[in-house]
């Protein structure tokens, strides 16, 4: 994942804060920046591929497919590597759509011969409502999720997809669970109880519409006990803020500039707070070129970064450790 063409989120494994049980934390990379396409699926082709069961209840979803790119830009031998919600058919739908994409033969993806392609699906139960899919500014924490886990959950992880009204301030109202697995464990009631903790960033263009607004929410509720409840994963983070090129130039290490170095990379290791901000950051490694303060500069730059507190995989972000490589140049672009 590239931010402002200079920031990237790398995979990392760390330990949870002392207040929580020690647990593995995996930070998964988002798909790389997409190449230029010379052909994409039509709206009709998307509609045909949309999983019927999901479409009937207004469920949106996403999947990532890995494909071989042949010499003329066509995608072949595709398979789904990730889908959300799991088991709702979006992986297979994405694979069926991949054949309608064609990459620019001159792109790096065509030259490398392979591509990870994210494909999203979105619909609305009520066509009279404007479906909004902005990033989440506020969301439940792990503690909130564990507290809401139903008494009859039986120690299994539950999945719930909700369709809600969206208020002008980004809050949710009148939520209905349109999908849940497993059923009859009251995961739907738990999700609706958690809906009051969400607030979305609403695009100004949506605010100008006179239509009532709606939003979809996917939640994955793990039991607070057992290994599933201990794991903290951030999948495909959405960055709400990051340092500008001017800020990165301002933080460029003086010792590097003195030696005539014009670019370098540092890495910060941080904890993700409940609101998505990066805290408790420390320099990781010596940077490149070494000994010139680039990792120390990365720690300062990380203070300007904040990710959405809710992931596309239906979970919180608080308590995870992330390593953020940041590239610096001495001139603001």
C-alpha positions in Angstrom: 0.0 0.0 0.0 1.4 3.4 -1.0 0.4 6.6 0.7 1.2 9.9 -1.1 3.6 7.7 -3.2 6.0 7.7 -0.2 4.4 5.7 2.6 3.8 1.9 2.8 2.3 -0.4 5.4 4.5 -3.6 5.9 3.6 -6.9 7.5 4.4 -7.1 11.1 4.0 -9.3 14.1 4.0 -8.1 17.7 2.4 -8.6 21.1 -0.8 -7.1 22.5 -0.6 -4.4 25.2 0.1 -5.6 28.7 -3.6 -5.1 29.7 -4.6 -7.8 27.2 -3.6 -11.4 26.9 -0.4 -12.0 24.9 -1.4 -12.8 21.4 -0.2 -12.9 17.8 -1.0 -9.8 15.7 -0.8 -10.0 12.0 -0.9 -6.9 9.8 -1.7 -7.9 6.2 -0.6 -5.8 3.3 -3.3 -4.4 1.1 -3.1 -5.1 -2.7 -0.6 -3.0 -4.5 -1.6 0.1 -6.5 -3.7 -1.0 -9.5 -2.4 -0.8 -13.1 -4.1 1.0 -15.9 -6.9 -1.0 -17.4 -7.9 -0.8 -21.1 -11.0 -2.9 -20.4 -13.3 -3.3 -17.4 -16.5 -5.2 -16.8 -19.7 -3.5 -17.8 -22.5 -2.7 -15.2 -24.5 -5.6 -16.7 -21.6 -8.0 -16.3 -21.2 -6.9 -12.6 -25.0 -7.4 -12.1 -24.9 -10.9 -13.6 -21.9 -11.9 -11.4 -23.3 -10.5 -8.2 -24.1 -13.4 -5.8 -27.9 -13.7 -5.9 -28.3 -14.4 -2.2 -26.3 -11.4 -1.2 -28.0 -9.1 -3.7 -31.4 -10.1 -2.4 -30.6 -8.9 1.1 -28.6 -5.9 0.0 -25.3 -7.3 1.1 -22.1 -5.8 -0.2 -18.8 -7.5 -0.2 -15.3 -7.6 -1.6 -12.7 -10.1 -2.8 -9.1 -10.2 -4.0 -8.2 -12.5 -6.9 -4.7 -13.4 -8.0 -4.3 -13.7 -11.7 -1.7 -14.5 -14.4 -1.4 -11.6 -16.8 -0.7 -12.8 -20.4 1.1 -10.8 -23.0 -1.9 -8.9 -24.4 -3.1 -7.9 -20.9 -5.8 -10.5 -20.4 -6.1 -12.1 -17.0 -6.0 -15.9 -16.7 -5.9 -18.7 -14.1 -7.4 -16.5 -11.5 -8.3 -17.6 -8.0 -9.7 -15.8 -5.0 -7.2 -15.3 -2.2 -9.6 -13.4 0.1 -13.3 -12.6 0.4 -15.4 -10.7 2.8 -17.9 -11.6 4.1 -16.6 -15.2 4.0 -18.9 -17.8 2.5 -21.2 -15.2 0.8 -20.0 -16.0 -2.7 -18.0 -12.9 -3.5 -14.8 -14.8 -4.2 -16.4 -16.8 -6.9 -18.1 -13.8 -8.3 -14.8 -11.9 -8.5 -13.1 -14.7 -10.3 -15.9 -14.8 -12.9 -15.5 -11.0 -13.4 -11.7 -11.1 -13.7 -11.9 -12.3 -17.3 -13.6 -9.1 -18.3 -10.6 -7.0 -17.2 -7.7 -6.3 -19.5 -4.5 -4.6 -18.3 -2.5 -2.1 -20.3 0.1 -4.4 -22.0 2.8 -1.7 -21.2 2.1 -1.6 -17.5 4.3 -3.1 -14.8 1.7 -5.7 -14.0 1.7 -7.0 -17.6 5.5 -7.1 -17.5 5.6 -9.0 -14.2 3.0 -11.5 -15.4 0.8 -11.5 -12.3 -1.6 -9.3 -10.5 -3.6 -9.1 -7.2 -6.9 -7.5 -8.1 -9.4 -6.3 -5.5 -13.0 -6.3 -6.7 -15.9 -4.7 -4.6 -19.6 -5.2 -4.8 -22.2 -2.8 -3.3 -25.9 -2.7 -3.4 -28.8 -1.4 -1.3 -31.9 -3.1 0.0 -34.0 0.0 -0.6 -33.3 1.8 -3.9 -35.0 5.0 -2.5 -32.0 5.4 -0.2 -28.6 6.6 -1.2 -26.0 4.0 -0.2 -22.9 5.7 1.2 -19.6 3.8 1.7 -17.3 6.4 3.3 -14.5 5.4 5.7 -15.4 4.9 9.4 -14.2 7.6 11.7 -15.4 5.9 14.9 -16.1 2.2 15.5 -16.2 -0.4 18.3 -13.0 -1.4 20.0 -12.0 -5.0 20.8 -13.3 -4.5 24.3 -16.6 -3.4 23.0 -16.8 -6.4 20.7 -16.0 -8.8 23.4 -18.5 -7.2 25.8 -21.2 -7.6 23.2 -20.5 -11.3 22.4 -23.7 -13.1 23.1 -24.1 -15.4 26.1 -25.3 -18.2 23.8 -22.6 -17.6 21.2 -21.1 -21.0 22.1 -17.5 -20.0 21.7 -17.7 -19.7 17.9 -17.0 -16.6 15.7 -20.0 -15.0 14.2 -20.5 -12.9 11.1 -23.2 -10.3 10.7 -24.0 -8.0 7.8 -26.2 -5.0 8.7 -28.1 -2.5 6.6 -28.7 0.8 8.5 -30.0 4.3 8.0 -27.2 6.9 7.9 -27.7 10.1 9.8 -26.4 13.5 8.7 -23.7 13.3 11.3 -22.5 9.9 10.1 -24.1 7.9 12.9 -26.2 4.8 12.2 -29.9 4.3 13.0 -32.6 1.7 12.4 -30.1 -1.1 11.7 -31.3 -4.5 10.5 -29.2 -7.6 10.4 -29.8 -9.0 6.9 -27.2 -11.8 7.1 -25.7 -13.8 10.0 -23.7 -17.0 10.4 -24.3 -19.0 12.4 -28.0 -18.3 13.0 -29.9 -18.6 16.3 -26.9 -17.4 18.4 -28.0 -13.8 18.8 -25.1 -12.4 16.8 -27.6 -10.1 15.1 -28.7 -8.6 18.4 -25.0 -8.1 19.4 -24.3 -6.3 16.1 -27.3 -4.0 16.4 -26.2 -3.1 20.0 -22.7 -2.2 18.6 -24.2 -0.1 15.8 -24.4 3.0 18.0 -20.5 3.0 18.2 -20.1 3.6 14.5 -19.7 7.0 12.8 -18.9 7.4 9.1 -17.1 10.2 7.1 -19.8 11.3 4.7 -18.8 12.7 1.4 -20.0 16.3 0.9 -21.6 15.3 -2.4 -23.8 12.8 -0.6 -24.8 15.4 2.0 -26.1 17.5 -0.8 -28.5 14.8 -1.9 -32.1 15.0 -0.8 -32.4 11.3 -0.6 -32.3 9.5 2.7 -28.9 7.8 3.2 -28.1 4.3 4.1 -24.9 2.3 5.0 -23.9 -1.3 5.2 -21.7 -2.7 8.0 -20.0 -6.1 8.2 -18.9 -7.3 11.7 -17.0 -10.4 12.7 -17.5 -11.2 16.4 -15.0 -13.5 18.0 -15.4 -14.9 21.5 -13.4 -13.1 24.2 -11.8 -16.4 25.2 -9.8 -18.8 23.1 -7.3 -18.1 20.3 -9.8 -16.4 17.9 -10.6 -13.8 20.5 -6.9 -13.1 21.1 -5.9 -12.4 17.5 -5.9 -8.9 16.2 -5.8 -8.4 12.4 -5.8 -5.4 10.2 -6.8 -6.2 6.7 -6.6 -3.6 3.9 -6.4 -0.5 6.2 -7.9 2.8 5.0 -5.7 5.7 5.9 -7.7 8.8 7.0 -4.6 11.0 7.3 -0.9 11.0 6.4 1.9 13.5 6.3 2.1 15.8 3.2 5.1 16.0 0.9 5.9 19.3 2.5 5.8 17.8 6.0 8.1 14.9 4.9 10.5 17.4 3.4 10.4 19.4 6.6 11.3 16.2 8.6 14.2 15.3 6.2 17.2 14.6 8.5 19.7 17.4 8.7 22.7 15.0 8.8 21.5 13.5 5.5 21.2 16.9 3.9 24.6 17.9 5.1 26.1 14.9 3.4 24.4 15.7 0.1 21.9 12.8 0.4 18.5 13.7 -1.3 16.4 10.7 -0.4 16.1 7.9 2.1 13.8 5.5 3.9 13.1 5.1 7.6 10.7 2.7 9.5 8.6 3.3 12.6 7.1 0.6 14.7 3.9 1.7 16.3 0.7 0.7 18.2 -2.6 1.5 16.7 -5.0 3.3 19.0 -8.7 2.8 19.2 -9.3 5.9 17.0 -6.8 4.6 14.4 -3.9 6.9 15.3 -0.4 5.6 15.6 1.0 5.8 19.1 4.0 4.5 21.1 6.2 4.7 18.0 9.8 3.7 18.0 12.5 3.7 15.3 12.8 0.3 13.7 16.2 -0.4 12.2 18.7 2.2 11.2 17.1 3.4 8.0 18.5 3.6 4.5 21.1 5.0 4.0 22.1 3.9 7.5 23.2 6.2 10.3 21.5 9.4 8.9 18.4 9.5 11.1 15.7 8.4 8.6 14.0 6.0 11.1 13.9 8.7 13.8 12.3 11.0 11.2 9.8 8.2 10.4 8.7 8.2 14.1 7.9 11.9 13.8 6.0 11.4 10.5 4.0 8.6 11.9 2.4 11.0 14.4 0.5 12.5 11.4 -0.9 9.2 10.4 -4.3 7.7 11.2 -6.2 4.7 9.8 -9.9 4.0 9.9 -10.7 2.3 13.2 -12.7 -0.4 11.3 -11.4 -2.8 8.7 -13.0 -4.3 5.6 -12.7 -7.6 7.3 -15.2 -6.5 10.0 -13.1 -5.8 13.0 -11.4 -3.1 15.2 -7.7 -2.1 14.9 -6.8 -1.0 18.5 -3.8 -2.6 20.1 -2.2 -3.9 16.9 1.5 -3.2 16.1 2.4 -1.9 12.7 5.7 -1.1 11.0 5.4 1.8 8.6 8.2 2.4 6.1 8.4 6.0 5.0 10.4 7.4 2.1 11.7 11.0 2.5 12.9 13.4 -0.2 14.6 16.7 0.5 12.3 18.7 -1.7 8.5 19.0 -1.3 6.6 18.1 -4.4 
